[in-house]
Amino acid sequence: MATKMSGSVAPRRAADVDHRSRTASAVVAVVGVVAYAVLSFVFVFRGRLNADEGWYLYAGRLVWRGQLPYRDFAFPQMPLTAYLYGLPQTIHASLTLGRLTSLAFGVVAVVLFVRVAWREAGRAAGAAVAILLAAFPTGVYNLTLTKTYALSALLIAVVLIALTSPGRTTRTWPLATAAAIALLATRSTGLVLALLVLGWCLLRAPNRSTRRNVAIVAVVGGALLASLLLSDVTAARWDLITFHNLLWHGADPGSRLETVVRNRIPDWLGDYWGYAALLLGALVAVFTSRRVRGHLGRQPGLVLVAAGLVGSLGAQLLTGEWAPVEYATPLIPGLVTLAVVVLGLALRPDGGWSAHRGLATVAVVAVLALAITTVLHPGAGEYFTGSRHPGAVDAANRVGDYLSDHTRADDEVLTLWAQPAGLVSGRDNVPDVTVGPFSYEDLGTRDAHDLHYVNADRLARLLRAGRPAAIVLTGIDDLVFGFRGTFSDQHQSPQKILDALSPRYRLVKRDIGWGTDGPTPVRIYLRDDRR
């Protein structure tokens, strides 16, 4: 009798342990998602301002007035971001509202990535993904900014969950196709994943209905995107290709390759070495684990997305971009999720983690060690600001409120590096100054006009005519006015701009804002007829 009782207790005890383990994993996953959301919320209000946020949101204002990117104004990104971020801006012009939009996109993306890991490799894998994505403060900061990053991460997550879903392919595969096209409409480097998804869904569709639905989505989505890009092919080519390669203008292939090998790859590995180690472990698992290879054979969507993300990384390496480490941010959550799924499949014991506590303990320690590493490096301390910090959103709001108080509702202003403040003011920028300091290029006057940029002559002409009612210049603008241009071998002089100011404008206020690496002086000028 005692033997029978002891024999029945053991399975119950094992079931209780397994239940506690599954519950703990679920709790950790929820805590990880909440931690991400809380940290992102902190960055909404206390994250250092990025000057690009102003022109992303300003483009959103313009498109919801009916203007088209490229044809009507310069916009050096694919068009979807302007439309999605611009919609809330129709309610109120606000940097904070833009970041709250990113927060929403980012949180949903994290939830979807956790769900994919949970479904493919178990609850413990979902918990691990939640912890690792929350323990990436630099990434959370970048994903909270008003840029393409949060939207891109969300669309990658939608592609991944749709391609691995057990639901009907007549619904999930068209959804994956739509998300992939939307990703391309957000960042041009999404082309790799978009082509892979579209090709796979058309060629490997299990039935005619799925292939038909995928084709309809592809035609409609492609036509909408093409209608914007083809509205002004020359301007679109400049904004999306030439602009992003200005740093490599005139550089020979050898110099470009040297930059990639000696700078960009080491920069990536220097900041993301923890994730690089995780990905290397996953790659080893693919070649050494029959279970992993079998699962990937049953779920080719995992391989498809992995190939697309690696292709996007490669595409980013080969362009003349300014911040390659930052630009990798939206790809990191997807790569981490895929790596955790692979390692979870390879290492999970047949009886589950609760049946092998030693191995489970090692896995937990490894995840926590990686999480601690990514919290500490790259550090995110520099991105936290107080309300009085020159890099705070409050600093831009302060200047924007001053512009609003001293100009009329139908006035135009001129803000370059200070475009976030111009956005907050609710005033429009003067024509062809829509992408902050990047609007100022040493193009010929005719080219500048046709491409919707300004050069020194065009800008000076606007000032002499008294077009803006108020002007905000910063130390960064002074530097830009004096740069040797990309297409010129002569240094420019800011004096031409300053001379154009003097007849009609007076300096009324000084402030401090944030430059590229530190505080920068801010000067506010008003036209003589404004007080």
N, C-alpha and C positions, 0 to 999 in steps of 0.2 A: 504493500500500500504506500509506504514512504517513498519507494522507488518511483511509483507512478506519479505521485505528487511532485517529486523533484523534477521528473521528466516534463511535466506540464508547466512548471514554474519557469524553467529556462527559456522556452520560446516566448512566454509572456514578458519576461525580463528583457529579452532581446528586442521584442516589439516595442516595449516602453522606451528603450534606449534609442531605437530608430525614430520613434515618434518625437522624442525630445530633440534629437539631432535635426530632424526636418523642420520642427518648429523654430529652433534656434536659427537655422539658415534663413527661414522666412523673415524672422525678426531682423536679422542682420541686413538682409536685402532692403527691407523697408527703411531701416535706420540709415543705410547708405544713400538711398534716394533722397530722404529728408535732409541729410547732411549736405548733399549737393545743392538742394533747393535753398537751404538756409545760407550757405556760403555765397551762392549766386545772388541772393537777395541782398546780402551785405554789400556785394560789389556794385549792385544797382545804385546804391546811395554813397558808398564809400570807396568805390573803385576809381583809380586815377583816370582822368579824362584822356581819351584818344582823339586827336584833332580830326581824324577821318569820320568820326561819328556825325559831325555836322553835315558833311556833304552827302553821306548816305541818306540821312533823313531829309535833307533839302531836295534831293532827287525824288524822294517819295512824295513830297509836296507837289512837285512839278507834274509828275505822271498822273496824279489824281485831278489835275486841272486839264488833262487831256493832251499834254505835251508828250512827245515820244523821245526816249533815250536815243542818242546818236543823231537823229534827224534835227531835233530842236534844242538839245543841250548835250554837253559832254558828260559821259558817265563811263569811267574805265572799268566797269564790271558788267557781267551779264545782267539782264534786266529784271529778273524776278524779285530780287531783294528790294528794289525800289518800290515795287507794287505792294508787296506784303508788309513792309515796314511803314510805308506811306499811308496805309489805310487808317491805323490809329492816329496818325498825325493830322488827319482831317478833323479829328475831334479837338485836339490841342497840340500845339507845337511844343514838344518837350523832349529833352535828352533822356529824362528818367523813363518816359513812356516807351522810348525806343529800347532801352535796356530791359524793361519789363517784358517787352515782346520777345527779346532774346532769351530771357529767363524761361518763359513759357515753352519756347522751342526746345531749349536745352533740357528742361526737366522731362518733357515727353520723350525726347531722344534717349535719355538715360533709362527711363522706364522700359522702353522698347528693347534696348540692348540687354538689360537685366532679364527681360522676359525671354529673349532668344537664348541666352546662356542657360537659363533655368530649364527651358523646354528641351534643349539639345543635349545638355550634359548634367542636368540635375540641379536641385535647389542650391547646393553648395557652390556650384559654378555661378549661379545668379547672384549669390551673396558676395562672392569674390569680385565679380564685375562691379557691383554697387560700391564696394569698399574702394576699389582702385580708381573708379571714376570720380568719387568724392574726394579722394586723396591726391588730387591733381590741381592744386590751387591756381597755378599759372594758367592751366587749361580752362578752369572754371572762369577765371577772370576774362580770358579771351573769348570764351563762349558767351559771356554776358555783355560784351561790347556790342554796339550796333554796327555789325559788319556781316559778312557772309557766313561766318563760322557756325553759329548755332543752327541756322537754317540748313546748312550743308550737312551737319551731323544728324539732324532730324531726318533728312531725306535719305541718307545712307542707312539709317536705322529702319526706315520704312521699306526700302529695297530688301534689306536683309530679312526682316520678319515676314515679308510677303513671299519671298522666294523659298523660305523654309517652312512656311505654314502648311499644316495638314489639310487646310480647307480646299474648296473647289478651285481648280486652276483657272476656271473661266472668270473668277473674280480676283484671285491673288496675283496671277501673272500680269493682267492688265494694270493692277495697282502698282506692282513692281516697275512696270514700264513707265507709268505716269511719274512715279517718284524719280526714276533715273533721268527722264527728260527734264523734270523740274530741277534736278541737281545740275544738269548741264546748263539750264537757264539761270542758275545761281552762280556757278563757277565754271569757267571754261575747261578746267582740268577734270571736270566730271565727264568729259567726252569719252574717256576710256571706259568707265563703268557703264555709261549709257549705251555705247556700242555693244559691249559684251551682253548686257541684259536684253537689249532689243534682238540681237542675233540669236541668243539662246531661246528666247521666248517664241520667236517665229519659227526657228528650225526644229526645236524639240517640243513644240506644243503637243500635248497628248491627244488633242481632238480638234476638230474644225472650229468649234465654238470659241475655244481658247485662242486659237490663231486669229480668228476674225476679230475678237475683242482687242487683242494686242495690236493688231494692224490699225484698227480704228483709233485707238489711243495714240499710237505712233504718228499717224497722219494728222490728227487734230493738234496734238502737242507740237509736232514738228512745224506745222503750218503757222501756228501762233508765234512760235519762236522766230521762225524765218521772216514773218511779216515785220518784226521789229528790227532784226538785223539787216534786212534788205531795204528798210526805209531810207537808209543812207549808207551804202556799202563803204564808201571811202571813210566816212567818220567812224563807222563801227570798226573797220580794220585798224584805224589809228588808235581808238580807245582800247580795244581788246587785244591787240597784238603789238603794234609799235610802241605804245605807251609803256607796256610791261617789259619791254626790252631796251629801254633807253639807257639803262646802266651798261648794257653791252653794245651800245651803238659804236660801230667801227672796230669792235674787238674781233680778232681772228679766232678760228676754232680752237687753236692751241691754248690761247689765253682763257677761253671759256672753260675748256676742259680742266685747266689748271685751277680755276676758281672753284669748280665743282669738287675736285679731288682734295685740294688743300684747304678749302674754307667751308664749303657747305656741308659736305658729309661729316667732317670733324665737328662742326657746329651742331648738327643733328645728334651725333653720338654723344657729344659733350653734355647736352641738355637732356637727352632722352635715353641715356644708356640703360636705365632700368627697364624701359619698354623694349629696347633692342635685345636685352638678355631674354626677356619674356618671349619675344618673337622667335629668337634663335632656338629656345627650348621647344616651342611649338613646331618649328620646322624639323627638328630632330625627331619629335614624336611622330610626325607624319611618315617619316621614313622607317621608323623602328616599330611602330605599333600597327598590327593587323586590324585591331578594333577601330582605330582612327581611320585607316584607309577604307575600311568597310562602311563606316558611317558617312564619310565624305562621298563615297560612291552612291549612297542612298540619298544624300543631301547635297547635290552639286551646287546648290545656291551658295553654300558656304565658300566653296572654291571660287565661284564666279565673283563674289564680292571681294574676296581676298585679292584676286588678280586685279580687279578694278582699282582697289585702294593702292596696291603697289604700283600700278600704272600711273595713278594720279601723283604719287610721290615722285616717280621718275619724271613726269611732265613738269613738275614744279622745279626739279633740279635744273632743268635745261632752259629755263627762262630767266630773264634778267631782273629778278624780283628783288625787293628791298629787304624783306624779313623772312627768309626761308624757314627758319625755325618756327616762327609764329604761324606761318601759313600752313604748317603741318597739323595745327591744332584740331581742325574738324575731322581729320582722319584717325587721330589717336583713339577715340572711343571705340570705333569700329574694329581697329586692329587689336586693341586690348580684348574686346569681346571674342573675336575669332581665336586669339591665342589661348584664352582661358577655356573656351569650349574644347579645343584640341587637347590641351593638357589635362583637362578634367576627364575627357574620355580615355586618354592614355593611362592615367594614374588611378582612376577610381577602381577600387577592388570590386570583385564580382558580388560580394555580399554587402556592398555599400560601405560608406565611410565609417558608420557607427560600428561595424564589425571588425574594423582594424584601426583601433584608436591611435596606435603609434604612427601609422602613416597619415592619419587624419591630423594629428598634432603637427607633424612635419609640414603638411600642406598649409595649415593655418599660420604657422610661423613664417613660412615663405611668403604668403600673401601679405601678412602684416609687415614683414621686413621690406617688401617692395613698396607698400603703401607709405611707410615711414620715409623711405628713400625719396619717393616722388613728392612728398610734402616738403622735405628739406631742400631738394635740388631738382629742378631750378626753383629757388626760393621766390615767394610771392610777396614778401614784405614790402617791397617798393611800390606795389600796386594798391596798397591800402592808404587811404588819405583821410585826414580829418576835415571838418567843414571849412576850416580856415586855410587849408593847404592850397597853394597856388595851382595844384593839379586837380583839385576837387571839381566836381560838377557844379558845386555852389559858386565857384569862381566864375565860370562861364555864365551861370544864371545871373550873377551880379552885373556883369557887363551887359548882358542881354536886356536886363530890366532897365538899365540906364539908357540904352538905345531906344527902348520902347517909350520911356518917359519923355524923351527929348526929340522924338520924331513923330510924324503923323502916320496914320494907318496905311496910307497909300504911298508913303515914301519908300525909296530904295536906299540900301546901304551897301558899303563895300567892306566885306570881311574875307580875308584869305585864310591865314592860319587860325584866325579867331572865328571861323565860320560856325562853330557850335554856338557861340554867343549870338551871332546873327540869326541863327535858326530860332533860338529862344525868344528873341525880340519880336518874332512874328513878321518882320519886314522881309521883303524880297531883296536878294542881292542884285546888283547891276547885271545887265545881260552878259552872258558868257563867262561869268565867274561862278561856277557851280560845283567845282571840285577843290575848294580851298586853295592852298598854294600851288597845287598841281595845275590850276587854271592858267598860271603864268608860265609861258614857254617862249623860247626865242625863235618862234616860227615867223615866216614872212607875214606881212599884214593880211594879205589875201588868204593865205592858208589858215591863219589864226581865225579869221572871220568865218571861213567855210567849215572849220572843225569845231567852232564854238569855244575857242580859247582866247586869251589876251596876251599880247606882247607889250613891251615897254611903250611903244607908240600908241597902241590902242588904249592902254590903261591911262596914260598921260592925257589923251584926248578926252576920256570920260571925266577925268578930274577937272580939266580946264573948262569943260562944259558945265560943271557943277551937277552932274547927274546924280551922284549919291548925296543924300541929306546928311549922312553920317559915315565916318570911316573909322575902322579899327585896324591899327597896324601893330605888329609885334616885332620883337627882335628877330624872330625867324623870318618874317617877311623882309626885313632889312637885309638879311643874308641872301635870301632868294633873289632880291633885286640886284645884288652885286655879283651873283654867280656868273661864271663863264657858261654859256648855254651849251646844250647838247650838240647843236648844229652850228656853233660858232666857235672860233678860236680866240675871241676877244672877251675880256671880262666886261660885264655891264656895270653901270654906275647907278646907285639908287637915287642920285641927285636929280635925274630927270623926273622921277616920281615926286620927290619932295618939292621940286620947283613948281610942279603943276598944282601942288596943294596950296601953296602960300597965298595966291591971290584971293581965293574964295573960302578957305577953311581956317579955323583956328583950333588950336589944341586946348581942350577943355578939361581933360581928366587923364590921370595916369593910374595904372593898376599893375598887378602882377599876375601872369598866367603861367602855363606850363609849356615849355618848349619840347625839344626832342629828348633831352637828358636832364633837364633841370629848369628852374624858373626862368621866365623871359619877361621883359618889360612889355606892357600893353599901353598904347596911347590911343585915346579917343578924340577924334576931330569932329566938329560940327560945322555945317555950312553956315554962312553968315546970317541967313534968315531963320535959323533954328536956335532955340534957347533951351 
